[in-house]
Amino acid sequence: MKTGLAIIGAGIIGVMTAAMLVEEGYNDIVLIEKKYPGSGGSFRCATGIRASFTSLEHVELMKRSVELWPVLSEKYGFPYARHGYVWLLTREKDVEQFKKIVEFHNQNGVPTRMVSPEEVRDLVPTIKTDNLLAGVYDPLAGKASCFLALLKPLAHIVKKGVKLLKSTTAKKIVFRDGRVVGVETDKGFIEAEKVLVAAGYGSRKILSASGIDLPLENLPKHALITEAFQPVFKPLLIDWETSAYMVQVLHGGFLIGASLKEEPDRPATPRIDYMYKAVRVWTRYFPWLAYTNILRYWTGYYVMTPDHHPYIGTLEEYEGLYIATGFSGHGFMMSPAVGEVMRDYILGRKPSVPYVENLSPMRIYKGRLIKEIAVFG
């Protein structure tokens, strides 16, 4: 098989990149997926979308994603809603910290604001605010269906000629004189002029087999979802003290994540203490939650880089190789802007979001790490 571009990984990043390329008339693409599309982190995520980060790189990338989500929702026909985020603050030190963060947001075009417990009650009906000192409201934030946001564009690009290889494992990228010539898979060699590695944590193994060491860690995470209800509240909620989140997803269930101490690169194993923590955190705010039924509990991973920012771009010594991985729990929300940026790189253009150049994988080798504190879950 021969192709112009091989994309390793048919998760949201790979699919969005292919979709952006197809819109430019470039469809000489093969998507290589070791299981099924979305089987990595894409179908396990919290569905949230926000620009309220603490680095300019994340803020600028996500401002573009926030612009693109409603456009793509209408184009491909998947559910998206701009219902906001509310950060719940129960400690004085967090209130003071977030006053500075909100100032940073406002200076860079993100209209977050500090809100009182009374305003939180208006934004989040039925919430109990006895222990709440303040909140932060992000009105631009939203949520989308993690399933349909991938499957709808995928169906479209396959109709346009993109080839999807499911249950196919990419083993190694092959180079000749520093230039990509193809991908070795468990089902044969794919000759390719260019290769995009967008395989989450699997990217590390694939790159390592090709002689490229790019630090990544797989950090186990936990989530559950309840039975569906009529709408109760709209924003995604973050309890900052415990690094827990709760959102009523678009079909009505309450999706809850809570952070536990985990060792990286260990199997993501179900833990009963996660259930206790998730229930304990959120029944403080919603006593009625104790009477709902939990339908499902699952595990997944945040694919972490040393500075909690993704690797996006190229490596200087390898012509035709492109990398988009290590999103540290934020890949779904960033995928439209990342797809657009990777399209630009692959077509030989400057990226549409200039700050993304700071996210080049080369920063790791040059010691140019970036700070981000707004990682939770």
N, C-alpha and C positions, 0 to 999 in steps of 0.2 A: 504494500500500500504506500502511496505517495501523497503528500499534502503540503500546502504552504505553511500551515501552522498546526502544531499538535499542542492541545491544552491538556495537561495532566491534572485531572480533578474536575468532576462535573458537579461541584457544589455551587453555591450562589456566586462566588467570585468568578469561577470559570464560565458559568453560563451567562452572567451579566457581561463579561468581556466579549464573549462570542456574539451576544446580541448587539452590543455596540458596534462591533465590526460588521455584522450583517447589515446594519442600517447604513453603513458606508459603502455597501456593495461588495464587501469582502466576505466570501463564504467558503473559501478553500480551507476548511477547518475540520480537524478530527478531535472530538472530545474523548479522552480515555478515562474510564472510571472503573476502579477495582471492584466495586459492589454495584450500587444503583445510584442514580442522581440524588443528591441531598443526603446521602447515608452517613456523612461525617457530622460536622457541627450544624449544618444548615437546617436540618429538620428537628434539631434539639434545642433551638435557641428560644429566648424570651420574647421575640418579635419586636422589641423596642427599637426606636430610632431617635437619636438626639445629637445635637451639636454642642451640648453643655459639657465640654471637656476642659482640661487645664493646660493644654499645649496648643500653640498656634497651628501646628501641623494637623492635629486632630480636629480642631475647630474649623479650619479652612476646608479640609476634606469633607467634613460632615455638613457644613453649610451648603456645599454643592450637592451632597446626597439629599439633604432636606428639600432642595429645589427639584431634584429629579424624581423623588418617590411619587408625588401625585401625577406627574407626567407619565411615568411608566405604568402606574396603576390604571390610568385611563387607556393607555395604548394597548396593554396586554390583557386588561380585564381581571385584575386581582384586587382583593380588598385592602384598603389602606385608609387610615384615619389619623388626623392630627389632633390627638386628645391630650397631649402634654405629659410632662413628668412632674411629680412632686417629691422633693427630697425632704425627709422628715429628720429634724435635728433635735436631739434630747440632751446634748451636753453644751455647756457654754463655750468650750474651746472650739467646737464645730461651728457654732453660730458665728464666732469671730472669724474663723477661717473662711466660711462661705460668703461673708460680706466682701472679702477680698476677691474671692473667685467670681462672684456676681459682678463686681467692678471690672474685672478682666473680661468677662463675657460681654458686658455692655460696650466696652471699648472696642470690641472686635465683632460687633454686629450680631450678637446673640442676646435676645431680650429677656434673659432670666431676671427674676426679682425676688427679694426676700418677702415672705408673707407671714402673717401672724397665725397663731392656732385657730383663731376665728375664721380667717380666710381659708385655711386648710379645710375646715369643716364645710365651707361653701363649695370648695372644689371637689371634696371627697365625701359625699353624703354617707352617713352612718358611722364615720370614723370617731373613735374616742381619743381625745387629745389631752388627757389628764397629765401625762408626763412630757408633753411636747413643749419645747421652748420657742421654736420657729420652724419655718419651712422655706424651701426654695421652689419657685414655680418656673418651669420652662414651657412656654406656650407653643413653641415651634416643634417640640418633640411629638412623636407619634408611634404608630404600630402598624404592622402589615402581616398578612398571612405568610408565614415562612414557607408553607407548602406551595401555595399557588404563585407566590412571587418568583419561585424557581421553575415550577412546572409549566406555567403559561408561556413565559419567554422561551423555554426549552422547546416546547411543541412548535412554536413559531419558527425558530431557527432551523429545526430539523426539516420543516416543510420547505425552507429556503435553501436546503442543500447541505447543511452541516451534518457530518457523520458522528453518531454516538456509538461508542464501543463500551458496552456494559460488561461487568464481570471480567475485566481485562486489567491486569496489573502491570503498570510501568515499572521496569526494573532499573533502567539506567539510561541516561542521556549520552549519546555518542557524539564525540567531537573529532574533527580532523583539522589539524593546524589551528586550533583555537576557535574553530567555527562549528556550530551545530550541524550535524548531518542527519540526526534522527533519534528515535527512541526504541530501545529494546523492551519488548513486553513478553509476557508468558505465552502470547499467541503469535509471536513473530515480530519482525523488525518493521517499523514505520519510518519511512524516509520523510524528513521534514526540513524545510528551510529555516523554520523558527520553532521554538518550544517555549511555552509558558508553563511554569510549575506553580500550580495553585491547589496543592493536595494537602493542605493543613499540615499536621504533624508528619504525615507521610512524605512531605517535601524533604525533610531532613535526610531520610534514608535514601531517597532517590538521588539527591544531590551528593550525598556522601559516596554512593556507588560510582559517581562520576568524578570523585576527587575533590569535591567542594564541601568544606565544613562551614555550616551556617547554624549557629546556636539556636535551638528551639527546645522548649519543655512542654510536655503534655500535663496540664494540671487538672486533676479530676474535679468535676462539679456535679451538683445534684439539683433536681427539679421535680416538682409534682404538679398535677392538675386535678381540680375538683370537677364535680358534676356541673352542668351548665345552668345558669340562672338568667333571668331578665336583667337588663343593665342596672348595676348598682352604683358604680362610679366609673369615670372615663380615664383618668391619668394612670400611668405606670407609677408605682410608689417605691421609694427606696428608703429603707431605714438605715441611715448612715452608720450608726453606732455598731450595728451587728452585720453590716454588709449583706442585707437581705432585701429581696425585691418581691413585689406582688403586682400582678396586672390581671384585669379581667379581659381575656382575649376576645377576639371579635365574634367567636361562636358562643361566648357566655361563661366558659369555665374560668376559674381563678388559677392562674399559673404562678407558682411560688418557688423562689430560689433562696437558699440560705448558705452562707459560706461556712465551711468547716476546714480545720487544719488538715491539709493533705500533703503528702510527699509527691513531687512531680515524677512523671514517667512510671507511675505505678498503675495497675489496673483500676479502672473506675468501678468500684465495688459498692453496691447498696449498703447503707449504714442506718441502723435504727436511730442513732443519735441525730441524724439529719431530720428525721420526721419529728422528733421531739423539739428540735430547735425551730424548725419552720412553723410548727403549731404554736410554740411558746411566744415567738416574736410577734406573730400576726394576730393572735387572739387578744393580745394586749390592746391592739387598735380596733379589732372587730370581734367582740365576744361571740357574736352569732356564727362566726366561722367554725367554732367548735362543733357545730351541729350539721356541717356539710359533709358529704361523702367524697373521699379521695378516690379518683378513678384510676390513676396511674402514677407511678414514680419511676423516673429514669435517671441515668447517669450520662455524662458526656465529658467534654474537655474544653478548657481554654488553652489554645495553642499560644504559649507565651514566648516573647522575645526578652532579652535582658533589660530593655527599657520600656516594655509594654506598648511598643509601637510596631506596626507591621513592617515587613520587608516589601517594598514596592519599587520595582525598577530593574536595572541590569547590573551585571558584574563586568568590570572593565576588561578582564582577560578572556571573556567568552562571548564571541559574536553570535547573535541570534538567540541568546538565552534571556528569558524574562522571568521574573519572580514576583509572586504576590501571595504572601503567606504570613503567619504569625500575628494574627489580628487580636490576640489577647482578649477574646470574648466579644469583639465588636465587628466581626466580618460581615454579618448579615446587614447591619445598618449602613455600613460603609460601601456595600457592594455596587450601587449605581455609580458613585464617583470613582471608585477603583476601576470598575469596568471601563469607564470613559477614559481614565488616565492610561490604563494598559492598552486600550485601543490606540491612543496617541503614540505611545512608545513603539508599539508594533508597526504602526504606519510611518514611523520615522519623524514624528512631530515632537515639539515641546509639549509637556503635559499641560492640560487645561487648568489644573490647580498648581501654580508654581511651587507652593510650599511642599508639595509631595516629593520634590527632588531631595529634600532633607531626609526622606525615608528610604533612600537607596540602601540596599544591603551593604554597600561599601562602607557605611558609617560604622559598622561593627568593627571592621578591620582598622579603621582610622580613628577609633575612639571618640566618635561624635554622637554619643548617646543623648536621648531626649527624655525629659521628665514628664510623667503623667501620673496623677494621683487618683483620678476619678474612675477607678476600676472597682467593680463590686460584684457580688453574687457568688 
